[in-house]
C-alpha cells in the first residue's frame, strides 16, 4: 500500500516533468526537479521508516504486555482453581463439623433428659427413705415408750415384791 502511493505520486511527478510543454526545456531544470523530488521522497522514506520503527517498537511493547497479561491470566486461573478446591474442602469440613455439632447437641439433650430422670429418681428415693426413716423413728419411739412403760410396770411389781 505504501509503495502504491509512493509509485503513483512519483509517476505523476515524473510525467509532468518529462512532458515538457516547451521544446526548449533545459535538462538542468528537469534534473533539478527530479533531484528535488528525490530529496522529498528520501525525506518521506526516512519519515516513514521512523514511523515504521516506532510502530514496530510499539508492537513489540504491546506483544510483551499481551504476554505478561496472558501469564497473569494463567496464574489467576490457577489461583482461582486452587481457591475453588480449598472452598470445596472447607465446605466439606464445615458440613462434617455441622454434623458433629448436631450429634453432640442430640447427645447433650439426651444427657439432660437422663439427668432430669435421675434427679427425679433421687428425689423420690430420698422422699421414700425419709418417710421410711420417719416410720422407723416413730416405731423406735413407740417401742421406747412401750419399753419405758413396761419397765415402769416391772419396777412397780418389783417394788411390790420387795415390800412383801
SERO-4910 file (N, C-alpha, C, O; in steps of 0.05 Angstrom, whole numbers):
BEGIN
 pado doro    nc1    nc2    nc3   cac1   cac2   cac3    cc1    cc2    cc3    oc1    oc2    oc3
  Unk    A     17    -24      0      0      0      0     17     25      0     12     44    -14
  Unk    A     38     24     16     57     47     17     70     51    -10     72     74    -19
  Unk    A     79     29    -22     93     32    -48     74     41    -70     83     54    -89
  Unk    A     49     33    -68     30     42    -88     28     72    -87     28     85   -108
  Unk    A     25     83    -63     23    112    -60     48    125    -70     47    145    -85
  Unk    A     70    114    -62     96    126    -69    100    124   -100    109    144   -112
  Unk    A     93    102   -113     96     99   -141     77    117   -157     85    129   -177
  Unk    A     52    119   -148     33    136   -162     42    165   -161     40    179   -181
  Unk    A     51    174   -138     60    202   -136     84    207   -153     87    228   -165
  Unk    A    102    188   -153    127    191   -169    121    192   -198    132    208   -213
  Unk    A    104    174   -207     97    172   -235     84    198   -245     90    208   -266
  Unk    A     67    209   -229     54    234   -236     74    257   -238     73    273   -257
  Unk    A     92    258   -218    112    280   -218    131    277   -241    138    297   -254
  Unk    A    140    253   -245    159    249   -267    146    254   -294    159    266   -311
  Unk    A    122    246   -297    108    251   -323    104    280   -328    107    290   -350
  Unk    A     99    295   -307     95    324   -311    122    337   -317    122    357   -332
  Unk    A    143    327   -307    170    338   -313    179    330   -340    190    346   -355
  Unk    A    174    305   -348    184    295   -374    167    302   -397    175    300   -420
  Unk    A    144    312   -392    127    320   -414    127    351   -416    109    364   -407
  Unk    A    148    360   -427    151    389   -428    131    401   -448    126    390   -470
  Unk    A    121    424   -440    104    438   -459    120    455   -479    111    463   -500
  Unk    A    144    460   -471    162    476   -488    186    459   -496    199    448   -479
  Unk    A    191    457   -523    214    440   -532    241    450   -522    260    436   -524
  Unk    A    242    474   -513    268    485   -505    274    481   -476    290    495   -465
  Unk    A    260    463   -463    264    460   -434    292    450   -430    302    432   -444
  Unk    A    303    460   -411    331    454   -405    332    429   -388    316    426   -370
  Unk    A    351    412   -393    355    388   -378    362    393   -349    358    377   -331
  Unk    A    373    416   -344    381    424   -316    356    428   -299    355    421   -276
  Unk    A    335    439   -312    310    443   -297    298    416   -290    288    412   -268
  Unk    A    299    398   -310    288    371   -305    304    357   -283    293    345   -265
  Unk    A    330    360   -285    348    347   -265    343    359   -237    342    345   -217
  Unk    A    339    385   -236    335    398   -210    308    389   -199    306    384   -175
  Unk    A    288    388   -216    261    379   -206    263    350   -197    252    343   -176
  Unk    A    276    333   -212    279    305   -205    295    302   -179    288    286   -161
  Unk    A    315    318   -176    332    317   -152    316    327   -128    318    316   -106
  Unk    A    300    348   -132    283    358   -111    262    337   -103    258    332    -79
  Unk    A    250    324   -122    231    303   -117    244    280   -102    233    268    -84
  Unk    A    268    273   -111    283    251    -99    289    258    -70    286    240    -52
  Unk    A    297    282    -64    302    290    -36    276    289    -19    276    279      3
  Unk    A    254    299    -31    229    297    -17    221    268    -11    212    261     11
  Unk    A    225    252    -31    219    223    -28    237    210     -7    228    193      8
  Unk    A    263    217     -7    281    206     13    273    215     41    274    200     60
  Unk    A    265    241     43    256    251     69    231    236     77    228    228    101
  Unk    A    213    232     58    188    217     64    195    188     72    183    177     90
  Unk    A    214    176     58    222    148     64    234    147     92    227    129    108
  Unk    A    251    167     99    262    167    126    241    171    147    241    158    168
  Unk    A    222    189    141    200    193    160    183    168    163    176    160    185
  Unk    A    177    155    141    162    131    142    177    108    156    165     92    171
  Unk    A    203    107    151    220     87    165    220     92    195    219     73    211
  Unk    A    221    118    203    220    124    232    193    116    243    191    104    265
  Unk    A    171    122    228    145    114    237    142     84    239    131     73    258
  Unk    A    153     70    219    153     41    219    168     30    243    159     12    256
  Unk    A    192     42    248    208     33    271    193     38    297    193     21    315
  Unk    A    180     61    299    165     68    323    141     48    326    136     39    348
  Unk    A    127     42    304    105     24    305    114     -4    312    101    -18    328
  Unk    A    137    -13    301    148    -39    309    155    -40    338    150    -60    352
  Unk    A    166    -18    348    173    -16    377    147    -18    393    146    -33    413
  Unk    A    126     -3    385    101     -4    399     89    -32    398     78    -42    418
  Unk    A     91    -45    375     81    -72    372     95    -91    390     83   -108    403
  Unk    A    122    -89    392    137   -106    410    129   -101    439    126   -120    455
  Unk    A    125    -76    446    116    -69    473     89    -81    479     84    -93    500
  Unk    A     71    -78    460     44    -89    463     44   -120    464     29   -132    480
  Unk    A     62   -132    448     64   -161    449     75   -170    476     65   -190    488
  Unk    A     94   -156    487    105   -162    514     82   -159    535     80   -175    553
  Unk    A     67   -137    532     45   -133    550     24   -155    548     14   -165    568
  Unk    A     18   -164    524     -1   -186    520     10   -211    533     -5   -226    546
  Unk    A     36   -216    529     48   -240    541     47   -239    571     40   -258    584
  Unk    A     52   -215    582     51   -211    611     22   -216    621     18   -229    641
  Unk    A      3   -204    606    -25   -208    614    -34   -237    612    -49   -246    629
  Unk    A    -24   -251    592    -31   -279    589    -20   -295    612    -33   -313    623
  Unk    A      5   -289    620     17   -303    642      2   -297    668     -4   -314    684
  Unk    A     -6   -271    671    -21   -263    694    -48   -277    695    -57   -286    716
  Unk    A    -61   -279    672    -87   -292    670    -84   -322    677   -101   -333    691
  Unk    A    -63   -334    667    -58   -363    673    -54   -367    703    -65   -385    715
  Unk    A    -38   -349    715    -33   -351    744    -59   -346    759    -65   -360    779
  Unk    A    -75   -327    750   -101   -321    763   -120   -345    761   -134   -352    780
  Unk    A   -120   -358    738   -137   -382    734   -128   -404    753   -145   -418    764
  Unk    A   -101   -408    755    -91   -428    773    -99   -422    802   -108   -439    817
  Unk    A    -96   -396    810   -103   -388    837   -133   -392    842   -141   -400    863
  Unk    A   -149   -385    821   -178   -389    824   -185   -418    827   -202   -425    844
  Unk    A   -172   -436    812   -177   -464    815   -169   -474    843   -184   -489    855
  Unk    A   -146   -465    852   -138   -472    879   -157   -462    900   -164   -476    919
  Unk    A   -167   -437    896   -186   -425    915   -212   -441    915   -224   -446    936
  Unk    A   -221   -449    891   -245   -465    890   -242   -492    903   -260   -502    917
  Unk    A   -218   -505    900   -213   -530    913   -213   -527    943   -224   -543    957
  Unk    A   -200   -505    952   -200   -500    981   -228   -495    992   -235   -504   1013
  Unk    A   -244   -479    976   -271   -474    985   -287   -499    986   -303   -503   1005
  Unk    A   -284   -517    967   -298   -543    967   -290   -559    992   -307   -570   1005
  Unk    A   -264   -560    997   -254   -574   1021   -265   -562   1047   -272   -576   1065
  Unk    A   -265   -536   1048   -275   -522   1072   -305   -527   1075   -315   -530   1097
  Unk    A   -320   -529   1052   -348   -534   1054   -353   -563   1065   -370   -567   1081
  Unk    A   -336   -582   1055   -338   -609   1066   -333   -610   1096   -347   -622   1111
  Unk    A   -312   -596   1103   -304   -595   1132   -326   -582   1148   -333   -591   1170
  Unk    A   -338   -560   1137   -360   -547   1151   -383   -566   1155   -395   -567   1176
  Unk    A   -390   -580   1133   -413   -599   1135   -407   -621   1155   -425   -629   1171
  Unk    A   -382   -631   1156   -375   -651   1175   -377   -640   1204   -388   -654   1221
  Unk    A   -367   -616   1208   -368   -604   1234   -397   -598   1242   -404   -602   1266
  Unk    A   -414   -590   1223   -442   -586   1230   -456   -612   1238   -472   -612   1256
  Unk    A   -448   -633   1224   -459   -660   1232   -450   -667   1260   -466   -677   1276
  Unk    A   -425   -663   1266   -415   -668   1293   -429   -651   1314   -436   -661   1335
  Unk    A   -433   -626   1307   -447   -608   1326   -475   -618   1331   -484   -619   1354
  Unk    A   -489   -626   1310   -516   -636   1313   -516   -661   1330   -534   -665   1347
  Unk    A   -497   -679   1325   -495   -704   1341   -490   -697   1370   -502   -709   1388
  Unk    A   -472   -678   1375   -466   -671   1403   -489   -657   1416   -494   -661   1440
  Unk    A   -504   -641   1401   -529   -629   1412   -549   -651   1420   -561   -649   1442
  Unk    A   -552   -671   1403   -570   -692   1410   -561   -707   1435   -577   -714   1452
  Unk    A   -535   -713   1436   -524   -726   1460   -529   -709   1485   -536   -720   1506
  Unk    A   -524   -683   1482   -528   -665   1505   -557   -665   1514   -563   -666   1538
  Unk    A   -575   -664   1495   -604   -664   1501   -611   -691   1515   -626   -690   1535
  Unk    A   -601   -713   1505   -606   -739   1518   -595   -740   1546   -607   -750   1564
  Unk    A   -570   -729   1549   -558   -729   1575   -574   -711   1595   -577   -718   1618
  Unk    A   -585   -689   1585   -601   -672   1602   -627   -687   1611   -635   -685   1634
  Unk    A   -639   -701   1592   -662   -717   1599   -656   -738   1620   -671   -741   1639
  Unk    A   -633   -751   1617   -625   -771   1636   -620   -758   1663   -627   -770   1684
  Unk    A   -607   -735   1664   -602   -721   1689   -628   -714   1703   -631   -718   1727
  Unk    A   -648   -705   1687   -674   -699   1699   -687   -724   1710   -698   -723   1732
  Unk    A   -686   -746   1696   -697   -771   1705   -683   -780   1730   -696   -789   1750
  Unk    A   -656   -779   1730   -640   -787   1754   -647   -769   1778   -650   -779   1800
  Unk    A   -649   -743   1773   -656   -725   1795   -683   -732   1807   -687   -733   1831
  Unk    A   -703   -737   1789   -729   -744   1799   -728   -770   1815   -740   -772   1836
  Unk    A   -712   -789   1804   -709   -814   1818   -696   -810   1845   -704   -822   1865
  Unk    A   -676   -794   1846   -662   -788   1871   -681   -775   1891   -681   -782   1915
  Unk    A   -696   -755   1881   -715   -742   1899   -736   -761   1910   -742   -761   1933
  Unk    A   -746   -779   1891   -765   -799   1900   -753   -818   1920   -765   -825   1941
  Unk    A   -728   -827   1915   -714   -845   1934   -710   -831   1960   -713   -843   1981
  Unk    A   -702   -805   1959   -697   -790   1984   -723   -788   2000   -723   -792   2024
  Unk    A   -745   -781   1986   -771   -779   2000   -779   -806   2012   -789   -808   2034
  Unk    A   -774   -827   1996   -781   -854   2006   -764   -860   2030   -775   -871   2050
  Unk    A   -738   -855   2028   -720   -861   2051   -728   -844   2075   -727   -853   2098
  Unk    A   -735   -818   2070   -742   -800   2093   -768   -810   2106   -770   -811   2130
  Unk    A   -787   -818   2089   -812   -828   2101   -807   -855   2116   -818   -859   2137
  Unk    A   -790   -872   2104   -783   -897   2118   -768   -891   2144   -773   -904   2164
  Unk    A   -750   -872   2143   -735   -864   2167   -754   -853   2188   -751   -859   2212
  Unk    A   -773   -836   2179   -792   -825   2198   -809   -848   2210   -814   -847   2234
  Unk    A   -817   -867   2194   -832   -890   2204   -815   -905   2225   -825   -913   2246
  Unk    A   -790   -910   2218   -772   -924   2237   -769   -908   2263   -769   -920   2284
  Unk    A   -766   -882   2260   -763   -865   2284   -788   -867   2302   -787   -870   2326
  Unk    A   -811   -865   2288   -836   -867   2303   -839   -895   2316   -847   -898   2339
  Unk    A   -830   -915   2300   -831   -942   2311   -812   -945   2335   -819   -958   2355
  Unk    A   -788   -934   2332   -769   -935   2355   -780   -920   2378   -778   -928   2401
  Unk    A   -791   -896   2373   -802   -880   2395   -825   -895   2408   -827   -896   2432
  Unk    A   -841   -907   2391   -863   -923   2402   -853   -946   2418   -863   -952   2440
  Unk    A   -832   -960   2407   -820   -982   2422   -807   -973   2447   -809   -986   2468
  Unk    A   -794   -950   2447   -782   -939   2471   -803   -932   2492   -800   -937   2516
  Unk    A   -824   -919   2482   -846   -912   2501   -858   -938   2513   -863   -939   2537
  Unk    A   -862   -958   2497   -873   -983   2507   -853   -996   2527   -861  -1006   2548
  Unk    A   -827   -995   2519   -807  -1007   2536   -806   -992   2563   -804  -1004   2584
  Unk    A   -808   -966   2562   -807   -950   2586   -832   -956   2604   -830   -959   2628
  Unk    A   -854   -958   2590   -878   -964   2606   -876   -992   2618   -885   -996   2641
  Unk    A   -865  -1011   2604   -862  -1038   2615   -842  -1038   2638   -846  -1051   2659
  Unk    A   -820  -1022   2634   -800  -1020   2655   -812  -1008   2680   -806  -1017   2703
  Unk    A   -829   -988   2676   -841   -976   2700   -860   -996   2713   -862   -998   2737
  Unk    A   -874  -1010   2696   -893  -1030   2706   -877  -1052   2722   -885  -1061   2744
  Unk    A   -854  -1060   2710   -838  -1080   2723   -826  -1069   2749   -824  -1083   2769
  Unk    A   -819  -1044   2749   -808  -1032   2773   -830  -1031   2795   -824  -1035   2819
  Unk    A   -854  -1025   2787   -876  -1025   2806   -881  -1053   2818   -885  -1056   2842
  Unk    A   -880  -1073   2801   -883  -1100   2810   -860  -1108   2828   -864  -1121   2849
  Unk    A   -836  -1100   2820   -813  -1106   2836   -815  -1093   2863   -808  -1105   2883
  Unk    A   -824  -1069   2864   -827  -1055   2889   -848  -1069   2906   -845  -1070   2931
  Unk    A   -869  -1079   2894   -889  -1093   2910   -878  -1119   2921   -883  -1125   2944
  Unk    A   -862  -1133   2905   -850  -1157   2915   -828  -1151   2936   -825  -1166   2955
  Unk    A   -815  -1129   2932   -794  -1122   2951   -807  -1114   2978   -794  -1118   2999
  Unk    A   -830  -1103   2978   -844  -1095   3002   -854  -1120   3017   -855  -1119   3042
  Unk    A   -861  -1139   3006   -872  -1163   3019   -850  -1179   3029   -855  -1200   3041
***
